[in-house]
């Protein structure tokens, strides 16, 4: 199995290490400072207290005739269009898009070629410090790696994840799943940006209460437009009293999970999250009219 990871940040690096560790032929496409780190030191990652080196190939350019079974697109939302424009010249049949976005996937295929997009979303988080990856997969009960059902290719991808011990789920409507995901993560990121002390935002109960209320209102708007909440467990935000949800959020914000999978990403990608904030609420308002 030959795989290209396009984007060598936290997410791309983690999946590259996991897939390589499962015996797959993994190439990482990187640029800038990250390219220099990978060329000099290799893909270093922490595992059980020690630093290991993943067996990957590192490239800085992509030829049109090099074919991969899957290209994992692990870039930020504002880098998506330029990445797809470059990948349209490559002959690889399937691009697994692991990107936060509200776009319809047909829009992406208009750029890179019809039938090439296999939508997915990572279940992972962490950090890169001095070229060393310290990241992990989110617990399966919270958010496994999510794959959109398409034309059967998702089943082969699921087999690859299983071989690499990456928890996954397959959903029937990936676009709706993405909308629901943003309905939750946008208010969470906003809470960090609005907090006087972002690292300890979970201690501010009034902020947690406002965040809980925003999530509930987002899901009400989404459901009002006949979009089924996905996964179904998101309905719990509509059932629980706002105060109880605020207490739970405060606990999560203060936990190691919150620090690793929520705080670090929000603080390292504020431009992306604020862009997604604008896109999400613009989308919701347009749908209501």
For each residue, the residues with C-beta under 8 A, 3 or more apart:
1: 24 25 69 70 160
2: 24 25 27 67 68 69
3: 19 24 25 26 27 68 69 70 71 72
4: 26 27 28 29 62 68 70 71 72 92
5: 8 12 13 15 16 19 26 27 28 29 56 72 74
6: 12 29 62 71 72 73 74 75 83 87
7: 11 12 29 30 72 73 74 75 79 83
8: 5 12 13 16 28 29 30 34 35 38 43
9: 12 13 34 74 75 76 128
10: 13 14 124 125 126 127 128 133 135 265
11: 7 14 15 74 98 122 124 135
12: 5 6 7 8 9 15 16 28 72 74 75
13: 5 8 9 10 16 17 28 43 45 128 133 135
14: 10 11 17 18 45 122 124 126 133 135 136 137
15: 5 11 12 18 19 72 74 98 122 124 166
16: 5 8 12 13 19 20 26 28 43 54 56
17: 13 14 20 21 43 45 52 54 56 133
18: 14 15 21 22 137 164 165 166
19: 3 5 15 16 22 24 26 160 164
20: 16 17 23 24 26 54 55 56
21: 17 18 54 164
22: 18 19 160 163 164 165
23: 20 163
24: 1 2 3 19 20 160 164
25: 1 2 3 57
26: 3 4 5 16 19 20 54 55 56 57
27: 2 3 4 5 56 57 58 59 68
28: 4 5 8 12 13 16 38 43 56 57 58 59
29: 4 5 6 7 8 59 60 62
30: 7 8 34 35 38 58 59 60
31: 34 35 60
32: 35 36
33: 36 37
34: 8 9 30 31 37 38 128
35: 8 30 31 32 38 39 58 60
36: 32 33 39 40
37: 33 34 40 41 131
38: 8 28 30 34 35 41 42 43 58 131
39: 35 36 58
40: 36 37 131
41: 37 38 44 53 131
42: 38 53 54 56 58
43: 8 13 16 17 28 38 53 54 56 58 133
44: 41 51 52 53 54 131 132 133
45: 13 14 17 51 52 53 54 132 133 134 135
46: 49 50 51 52 132 133 134
47: 50 51 52
48:
49: 46
50: 46 47
51: 44 45 46 47 132
52: 17 44 45 46 47
53: 41 42 43 44 45
54: 16 17 20 21 26 42 43 44 45
55: 20 26
56: 5 16 17 20 26 27 28 42 43
57: 25 26 27 28
58: 27 28 30 35 38 39 42 43
59: 27 28 29 30 62
60: 29 30 31 35
61:
62: 4 6 29 59 66 86 87 90
63: 66 90
64: 89 90 91
65: 91
66: 62 63 90 91 92
67: 2 90 91 92 93
68: 2 3 4 27 71 92
69: 1 2 3 92 93 94
70: 1 3 4 92 94 95 96 118 157 160
71: 3 4 6 68 87 90 92 94 95 96
72: 3 4 5 6 7 12 15 96 98
73: 6 7 80 83 84 87 95 96 97 98 99
74: 5 6 7 9 11 12 15 98 99 122
75: 6 7 9 12 79 80 83 99
76: 9 79 80 99 100 269 272
77: 80 99 100 101 272 275 276
78: 271 272 275
79: 7 75 76 82 83
80: 73 75 76 77 83 84 97 99 101 103 108
81: 84 85 111
82: 79 85 86
83: 6 7 73 75 79 80 86 87
84: 73 80 81 87 88 95 108 111 112
85: 81 82 88 111 112
86: 62 82 83 89 90
87: 6 62 71 73 83 84 90 92 95 112
88: 84 85 111 112 113
89: 64 86
90: 62 63 64 66 67 71 86 87
91: 64 65 66 67
92: 4 66 67 68 69 70 71 87 95
93: 67 69 115 116
94: 69 70 71 116 118 153
95: 70 71 73 84 87 92 112 116 117 118
96: 70 71 72 73 118 119 120 157
97: 73 80 101 105 108 117 118 119 120
98: 11 15 72 73 74 120 121 122
99: 73 74 75 76 77 80 121
100: 76 77 121 178 181 182 185 272 276
101: 77 80 97 178
102: 178 179 182 276 279 280 283
103: 80 107 108
104: 107 175
105: 97 108 109 117 119 148 174 175
106: 109 110
107: 103 104 110 111
108: 80 84 97 103 105 111 112 117
109: 105 106 112 113 114 115 116 117
110: 106 107
111: 81 84 85 88 107 108
112: 84 85 87 88 95 108 109 116 117
113: 88 109 116
114: 109
115: 93 109 151
116: 93 94 95 109 112 113
117: 95 97 105 108 109 112
118: 70 94 95 96 97 147 148 150 153 154 157
119: 96 97 105 147 148 150 174 175 178
120: 96 97 98 145 146 147 148 157 174
121: 98 99 100 145 146 174 177 178 181
122: 11 14 15 74 98 145
123: 137 138 140 142 143 144 145 146 166 167 168
124: 10 11 14 15 135 136 137 138 145 261
125: 10 135 136 138 260 261 262 264 265
126: 10 14 133 134 135 136 260 261 264
127: 10 133 134 135 260 264 268
128: 9 10 13 34 131 132 133 134 135
129: 132 134
130:
131: 37 38 40 41 44 128
132: 44 45 46 51 128 129
133: 10 13 14 17 43 44 45 46 126 127 128
134: 45 46 126 127 128 129
135: 10 11 13 14 45 124 125 126 127 128 260
136: 14 124 125 126 260
137: 14 18 123 124 144 145 166 167
138: 123 124 125 142 143 144 257 261
139: 142 143 257
140: 123 144 167
141:
142: 123 138 139 257
143: 123 138 139 146
144: 123 137 138 140 166 167 168 169
145: 120 121 122 123 124 137 161 166 167 168 169
146: 120 121 123 143 168 169 170 171 174 177
147: 118 119 120 154 157 158 161 168 169 170 171 174
148: 105 118 119 120 154 170 171 173 174 175 177
149: 154 170 171 172 173 174
150: 118 119 153 154
151: 115
152: 155 156
153: 94 118 150 156 157
154: 118 147 148 149 150 157 158 170
155: 152 158 159 170
156: 152 153 159 160
157: 70 96 118 120 147 153 154 160 161
158: 147 154 155 161 162 168 170
159: 155 156 162 163
160: 1 19 22 24 70 156 157 163 164
161: 145 147 157 158 164 166 167 168
162: 158 159 165 166 168
163: 22 23 159 160
164: 18 19 21 22 24 160 161
165: 18 22 162
166: 15 18 123 137 144 145 161 162
167: 123 137 140 144 145 161
168: 123 144 145 146 147 158 161 162
169: 144 145 146 147 231
170: 146 147 148 149 154 155 158
171: 146 147 148 149 174 177 230 231
172: 149
173: 148 149 176 177 228 230
174: 105 119 120 121 146 147 148 149 171 177 178
175: 104 105 119 148 178 179
176: 173 179 180 227 228 230
177: 121 146 148 171 173 174 180 181 230 231
178: 100 101 102 119 121 174 175 181 182
179: 102 175 176 182 183 222 227 280 283
180: 176 177 183 184 219 222 227 229 230 231 234
181: 100 121 177 178 184 185
182: 100 102 178 179 185 186 276 279 280
183: 179 180 186 187 215 218 219 221 222 234 280
184: 180 181 187 188 215 218 219 234 237
185: 100 181 182 188 189 273
186: 182 183 189 190 218 273 276 277 280 281
187: 183 184 190 191 211 214 215 218
188: 184 185 191 192 211 215 249 262 266
189: 185 186 192 193 266 270 273 276 277
190: 186 187 193 194 211 214 277
191: 187 188 194 195 201 207 208 210 211 253
192: 188 189 195 198 201 262 263 266 267
193: 189 190 198 266 270 273 274
194: 190 191 207
195: 191 192 198 200 201 204 207
196: 204
197: 200 201 203 204
198: 192 193 195 201 263 266 267
199: 259 263
200: 195 197 203 204 254
201: 191 192 195 197 198 204 207 208 253 263
202: 208 249 250 251 252 253 254 258
203: 197 200 250 254
204: 195 196 197 200 201 207 208
205: 208 209 246 250
206: 209 210
207: 191 194 195 201 204 210 211
208: 191 201 202 204 205 211 212 246 247 249 250 253
209: 205 206 212 213 242 243 246
210: 191 206 207 213 214
211: 187 188 190 191 207 208 214 215 246 249
212: 208 209 215 216 237 242 243 245 246 249
213: 209 210 216 217 242
214: 187 190 210 211 217 218
215: 183 184 187 188 211 212 218 219 237 245
216: 212 213 219 220 237 238 242 245
217: 213 214 220 221
218: 183 184 186 187 214 215 221 222 280 284
219: 180 183 184 215 216 222 223 229 234 235 237 238
220: 216 217 223 224 238
221: 183 217 218 224 225 284 287 288
222: 179 180 183 218 219 225 227 229 284
223: 219 220 226 227 228 229 238
224: 220 221 288
225: 221 222 287 288
226: 223
227: 176 179 180 222 223
228: 173 176 223
229: 180 219 222 223 232 234 235 238
230: 171 173 176 177 180 234
231: 169 171 177 180 234
232: 229 235
233: 236
234: 180 183 184 219 229 230 231 237
235: 219 229 232 238 239
236: 233 239 240
237: 184 212 215 216 219 234 240 245
238: 216 219 220 223 229 235
239: 235 236
240: 236 237 244 245 248
241: 244 245
242: 209 212 213 216 245 246
243: 209 212 246 247
244: 240 241 247 248
245: 212 215 216 237 240 241 242 248 249
246: 205 208 209 211 212 242 243 249 250
247: 208 243 244 250 251
248: 240 244 245 251 252
249: 188 202 208 211 212 245 246 252 253
250: 202 203 205 208 246 247 253 254
251: 202 247 248 254 255
252: 202 248 249 255 257 258 262
253: 191 201 202 208 249 250 258 262 263
254: 200 202 203 250 251 258
255: 251 252 258 259
256: 259 260
257: 138 139 142 252 260 261 262
258: 202 252 253 254 255 261 262 263
259: 199 255 256 262 263 264
260: 125 126 127 135 136 256 257 263 264
261: 124 125 126 138 257 258 264 265
262: 125 188 192 252 253 257 258 259 265 266
263: 192 198 199 201 253 258 259 260 266 267
264: 125 126 127 259 260 261 267 268
265: 10 125 261 262 268 269
266: 188 189 192 193 198 262 263 269 270 273
267: 192 198 263 264 270
268: 127 264 265
269: 76 265 266 272 273
270: 189 193 266 267 273 274
271: 78 274 275
272: 76 77 78 100 269 275 276
273: 185 186 189 193 266 269 270 276 277
274: 193 270 271 277 278
275: 77 78 271 272 278 279
276: 77 100 102 182 186 189 272 273 279 280
277: 186 189 190 273 274 280 281
278: 274 275 281 282
279: 102 182 275 276 282 283
280: 102 179 182 183 186 218 276 277 283 284
281: 186 277 278 284 285
282: 278 279 285 286
283: 102 179 279 280 286 287
284: 218 221 222 280 281 287 288
285: 281 282 288 289
286: 282 283 289
287: 221 225 283 284
288: 221 224 225 284 285
289: 285 286
